[in-house]
Amino acid sequence: MLISRYLNPVESYRRKRGIDFFNDFLSSLDEGAKGDALADFKPAVNTREGKDAYHVDVDLPGVKKEDIEINVENNVLTVSGKREAKSEVKEEDYYRVESSYGKFQRSFTLPDKVDTENIRAACEDGVLEVVIPKLQIEKSSAKKIEIK
């Protein structure tokens, strides 16, 4: 009886793809890190357009107002900062402290007709709201010019 090695068709295909197999491997390592909320801290963002302004809401639970920085440069709004978390468990037979630290940054390209001088922000209950006012442009109306 001849014994031959079984080749899994999926694994065989991956070997043929070369660099794709390596990328799949790296992705699988990254999936293991997702259990730590601070390893890839990327705050959720909601954007909306109102009549007079654009609104950007950033979810930043557990982030202090002092740890948030907002900048506008070259028509790009950048929200950045750091988040620190500390978990402490005291039991009769053991004591555990876990600390995690992480930085975050989100950037948004602003439309051309915004008033960057009057951008305002407020942080309440872990939600940062940035209000970007629109420039007030008068609608052009037809005007007859008299020749003198």
Salt bridges, closest charged atoms under 4 A:
GLU11 OE2 - ARG14 NH1 3.80
ASP24 OD2 - ARG14 NE 3.66
ASP24 OD2 - ARG17 NH2 2.58
GLU49 OE2 - LYS134 NZ 2.58
ASP57 OD2 - ARG48 NH2 3.52
GLU84 OE2 - LYS82 NZ 3.74
GLU88 OE2 - LYS90 NZ 3.87
GLU98 OE2 - ARG96 NE 3.35
GLU129 OE2 - ARG48 NH2 3.17
GLU129 OE2 - HIS55 ND1 3.28
